[in-house]
Amino acid sequence: MATQAAPWWKRLGAGVITGAADDDPSGIATYSQVGARFGYGILWSVLLALPLMIGIQAVSARVGRVTGAGLAQNLRSEFHVRIVAPAVVLLAIANIINLSADIGAIGAATELLLGGHAALYAAMAAVLSVLLQVFVPLNRYMPILKVLTFSLFTYVATVLMIRVPWMEVMRQMVWPNVRFSPDYAMGIVAVMGTTISPYLFFWQSSQEANEIKTDSRRMPLKRAPAQAPRAMKRIYLDTVIGMMLSEVVAFCIILAAAVVLHAHGKTDIRTSADAAMALQPAAGRFAFVLFASGIIGTGMLAIPVLAGSAAFALGETFRWRTGLEQKPGRAKLFYGAIATATLGGMIISFSPVDPIKMLYWSAVINGVVAVPLMVLIMLLASRRKTMGRFPVPAALKGLGWAATCVMGAAAIVMFATALLPHH
C-alpha cells in the first residue's frame, strides 16, 4: 500500500535552511552597508541574484540527491585531489573568518538587548552550537534549524514598521540610478558575493546526501530512478522557496537601511549591530529590538551551516566518516572539524582585529574560490558518468553557467578595484 505524500511544507528542509543561513549576521551587515550607502539604487541587484542563486543551489542539491554523496566527495572522485583540496581548505578558512564575524555579532546584539558582556554571549552561542551539532541527532536537530528560519521574518516586520516611499522604490528598481564608480561596483560585488557563497553549495548537497542515509525509503536516484519525479519536484520546491525567502529578507534589509539610514545621511554602517543601533532613533525601539533579535536568530542558524559545510567539504575530500547522523565516537575528525571551526571563529571574534577587515578577507577568499568551484560543479553535474540518467537539464544548466559567469565578472571587478589607487 502506497504511503501518502507528506504536505509540501513538511518536505521543505535543506533548501529553506540553506537560504535562511545565507542571511547571516555578516550578510545583514553587508546588506545594511550597501543600503545605507547607495539607497534604493542597488535593490535591483537582489532581483538579479535570485535566479542565479536558485540555479547553482538546485544543481548542487541535484548532485547530492542523484549520487547519494556530497559535492566534495563527487569532486574528489572526478577531479584530481590536488585541484579540489586547495579550494576546500580555502573554503574552510573563509568559513572560519565568517564564523568569527557571526559569533561576534551575536554577542554584540545580545549585549544591546540585555546588557552584560558581548564576549560572554558570543562564547555561549558558539559552545551551545557545537554541543547541539555533536550530541543532538540529526532528526531532532533539523527541526530546531527550521524553527530558527522564522527569525528572518523580523526583517520583513521591520520594513512594515517604517514609512517606505514605494513608488520611488519601484521606479528605482525598474530604472535604477546606476553609478559608474569603483564604490558602486564593489557594492554590487558585495551583494553577489554575499548571496552566492560556496559554503551554501556544499551544505545543501551534503544534506540531500545525508537524508538518503537517514531515510530508509530514499535511495540515490542513479540506483532508484523511479523516485526521481517526486524527488526532483521536492528539490526544486525546497530550493525556490528557500532562495526566495533569502532574497526577500535581503531586499527588506537593504530597503530598511535605505529608508532609515541613507535618507538621513547615515552611511557609515560597519556591522549588523551598528545597523540595529542606527535604526532606533528613526524607526523606534520596537524596530531596533526586532532587528537585533533577528541577528541572534540568524546567527544561531548560520553557525552550524558554516561549520558543517566546512566539515563536510574537508571530510569528503580527505575521506573521513561524515554526517550529522553519526555518533560522535564514529566520526571524530568530522565533529572535530565542526568544533575547531566554531571555536576558532569564537577565538578570532575576541581578537582586536577589525571585523570589517575580516569580512573583507573572507569575501576575497570566497571570490578566489567560488568561480573555479562553480566551474567544476557545472562540469560534474553535466557528466553522465557521475549523474547517470539525470545530468542537469538545459534550463538549469543555463542558470548555473550564468551564475558562474556573473561571479567571475564580480571577482574581476573586486580585484581590479582593489588595484586602483585610493584617494
N, C-alpha and C positions, 0 to 999 in steps of 0.2 A: 504494500500500500504506500503510495507516494506521500511524502510529508508536505504539509502546507508551507509555502514560502513565507518567511518572516516579513513583517511590514517593512516598507522601504527604509524608514528611519532607523530600524534596528540593524539594517545591513550596512549602514554607514560606519566607517571605522578609520582605517589608515589614512584615507584621503582627507577627511574632515580634520583629524588630529594634525596631519601634516600642514594643511592650510592654516589652521589656527596657530600652530607653532611658528609659522612664518612671521606673524605679528608679535614677535618677542620684544622685550624692552629695548634692545638695541635697534630693532626695526621701528619701534614707536619713536625713538629719539631721531632716527633718520627722517621719518615722515614728518615729524614736528619741525625739524630744522628746515626742510625744503618748503613746507607750508608757510613757515614764518618768514622765510627769506624771499620766496617767489610768489606767494599768494596763489590765486586761482589759476595762474598761468602755467602751472605744472601738473594740474589734475589730469590732463589728457594722457600723461604717461602711464597712469594706473590702468586706463582703458586699453592702451597698447599692450601692457604687460599681461593682462588677464588671459587672452587666448594662447599666448606663448607659454605661460605658466601651466595652463591646462595641458597643452601638448606634451611638454617634456615630462611632466609628472605622470601623465597617463601612459607614456611609453615606459617609464621606469617601473610603474606598477604592473604593467603588462608583462615585462620581463620576469618579475618575481612570480607572478601567478602561472605563467606558461611553463617556466622551468623548475619551479619549486625551490629556487635558490636566489639569494640576493644579488644585487648588481656587482658587488666586488668579487664574489665567487665566480660569476659568469665572466667578468672581465679578466680575472686571473686565469680562467680556463682557455679563453680565446686569444688573449694577447700576452706578450711576454711580461713576466713579473717585474722586469726592470722598467717597463713602461708604467705599469699600474701602481707599484709600491711607492714611488716618489710622490705621485699625485695623492695617494691615500694618506701618506704621512703629512703632507702639506694640509690636506683637508682636516686632519686631526688637530694640527697646530692652530689653524684658523678657528676651529670649533672651541678650543680651549680659551682662546682670546675672546671669542664671542660669549662664552660662558662667564668669563670674568666680568664682562660688561653687564650681563643679565643678572648675575648674582649680586653685584654691587647695586644695580638699580632696584632690586627687590628690597635690599637693606635700606636704601635711601627713601624709597616710597613708604615703607613701613614706619620709618622714623618720622616722616612728615605727618602720618596719620595718628601714630600712637605716642610719639616722643621716644625717649630712650636712646639706644646706641645702634647706628646703622650696621656696624661691623658684626654685632651680636646677631641681629636679624638675618644678615647675609649668611653667616655661618650656620644658623639654624635651618635656613632654607636649603642650603647645599647638603647638609648631613641628612635632613629628612628625605630629600630626593634620592640620595644614594640608598638609604635604608629601604625605601619603597620599591626601588627597582630590584634590589638584591633579594629582598625577603618576601615581597608580595607576589603571588603567582600571576602570570600574565592575564588570565581570565578575570581576575579581580582588579588588576591594575588598569586595564584598558578602560573600564567604566569610570575610574577616577579621572583619567585624562579626558574622557568625553565630557564629564561634568565641568572640568576646567575650561573647556572651549566656550562655555557660556559667559566667561569673564570678558570676552571680546565685545559683547553687546553693550558694555559700559560706554564704549566709544560711540556707538550709534546713539545711545541715550544722551551723551554729551552734546552731540550735534542738535538733537531735538530740543535742548535747553537753551540754545543760543539763537539769535536772530540772523538767519542766513539770507543774503540777497540772491535768491535762487535764479532770477532772470540773468543777473550778471555772471553767476556760476555757469549756467547753461551756455551763455554766449561765449565765454572763455574756453569752454570745452569744445565747442564747435569751431571757433575761430580764436585759438589761443594767442596770447601775446608772447610769442617765442622770441627769446633774446639770443643773439648770436655772440655769446661771450663764454669764456672758459668756465666761469662760475655756474652759469645756467647749464652748460653741457655736463659739468660734474654733478649737478643736481639730478639730471636725467639718469646719468650713470648710477648714482646712489640709489634711486628708486628701482632701477632694473636689477642692480646687484643685490639689493635687499629682498626683492621679490623672488628672483630666480637664483636660489642658493644651492650649491652642490650637496650640502648635508640633507636637504629635503629629498633629493633623488634617492639617496641610499636608504633613508629611513622608510619611505613608503614602499620601496621594492622589498626590503627585508621584512617588513610587516606582512606583506602579501605572502611571502615565502613562509614566514613563521606561522601564519594562520593555517597553512596546509599541514604543518607538523602538529598543531594542537587540535585540529578538527578532523576526526577520522573519516568524515564524509567527503572531504576535499582531497583531490589528487592533482599533481601538476597536469596542466592541460595537454602537454605533449603526450602523456600517458592516458589521459581520460578526456578525449576531445568532446565527448557528449556533454561534459559540464561547461563547455565554452560559452554557449549563448547566454546562460544565466550569469556566469562569472564575469564576462565582458560587460554586460549591462550594468552589473553592480559596480564594477571598477569605474566605469565612465560616470555613473551617477554620483558615486562617492567622490571622485576627483573633481568633477564640475562643481558640486555643491561646496566642497572644501575650499577650492580655489576662489570661487565667487565670494564665499564668506571672508576669506583672507583679503580680497581686494576691496570689498565693501568697507571693511574696517580700515584698511589703508586709506581709502578715499575719505572716510569720516575724520581720521586723524589729521590728514593734510588740510581738509576743509576747516576743521576747528582751529587749527593753527593759523590758517589764512585769515579767517574771520576775526578771531580774538587777538592774535599777535601781530600779523603782518599789517592789518588795517590800522593798528595803533602804534606802528613803528618799532615793535619789539621783535628784532630779527636775530638776536644773538643767543638762540637756544642751543645748549650744548648737550644736555642729557634729557632723558624722559622725565626725571624728577624736576628739572628746570621747567619743562613744559607744563607739568601739573601745577607748580607754584605760580607760573605766569598766568595761568587760566583764572586763578582765584579772584583777583581784583576786578576783572572784566566780566567773567561768567558766573561768579558766585561760589560760595563754599561747597554747595552740593555737587556742582560740576567738577570742582577740584577733587572732592572725595571719590567721585566716580572714576575720574581719570587715574588717580593714584592707586585705587583698588584694582583697576584693570592691569596696571603694571605688575602688581603682585601675582594676580591670577595667570596672566600670560607668561610671566617669568617661570612660575612653577610648572607650567605646561612645556615651556621651551627647554628647560634644563635637561629632562630625560631624553628629549628628541635630539638635542645637540650631543650629549654624552653617548646616547645609544647609537646614533648614526656613526660616530667615530669608532665605537667599539665593534659594531657590525662590519664596517669597512675594513678595519685592521684585522679583525678575526677571520673574515672570509678571505682576505688577501694572504694572510700568513697561516691559514688552515687551522685555526683554533676551533674548539667546540663553541658555537654561538647560540644565542636565543634566550629571550626573557622568560621562556617557559622552563629553562634548565634549572636544576637545583644548584645553589652556589658552589658546592663541592665538585660538581661535574663540569663547570665552566669557569674555572678560577681566573684564567687570563682574560676572558671576556668581561666578567664582572670587575676584575681588577682594572681594566681599561676604563670602564664607566666611573669607578671610584677615583681613579687617577685624574681623569679629565675634569670631573666635577670639583674635586678638592683642589686640583691645580688651578682651576679657574677661580675658586674661592680665595686661594692664597694671593694670586695676582690682583684680585679685586681689593685686597688690603694694602697693596703697594702704592707708593706715591705717583705711579705712572698715570699720566693724564688719560682718562677713559676715552676721550675723543681720538687721541693718538692710537690707542689700542684698537678702536673700531676702524680707524683708517688702515692700519696694517692688516687687520682681518679682511677688510674689503680688497686690499691689494692682493693678498694671498688667494682669496676666492676668485678674483679676477684672473690670476695666473692659472688657477686650477680648473675653473668652470668650463672654459671653451674646449680644451683637449679632452676633458672627461665627457662633455656632451657629444663631441665628435665620435668618441669610442662607443658611447651608449647608442647613438643612432646607427652606427655600423653594426653593432651587436644585435640590435633589435630588428635589423633587416635581414639577418642571416638565417637561412632555413636550417643550417646545421645546429644553431642554438634554439631557434623558435619553432622548429618543426613546421606544422601546418599553419602557424599563427604569427608570421612576421607582421610588422606593423603595416596597416593599410595605408593607401596613398595619402588620404587627407591628414591622418595623424602624422605620417612621415613628413609631410609638408610643414605642419605646425612645429614639429620637433626641430627640423633643419632651420626654419625661420627663427626660432628661439636661439639656436646656436649662432646664427649669423648676427642677430641683434646683440647677443652677449659678446661676440667677437668685436663688433664695432664699439661697444661700450668699453671693452678692455683697451682698445687702441686709443680711444678718446681719453681714458683715465691716464694712460702712460704718457700720451702726448701733452696733456695738460700739466702733468707733474714735471715735465721737462721745460715748460715755458718759464721765462723769468718772472718772478713775483715782485710786485711793486708795493 
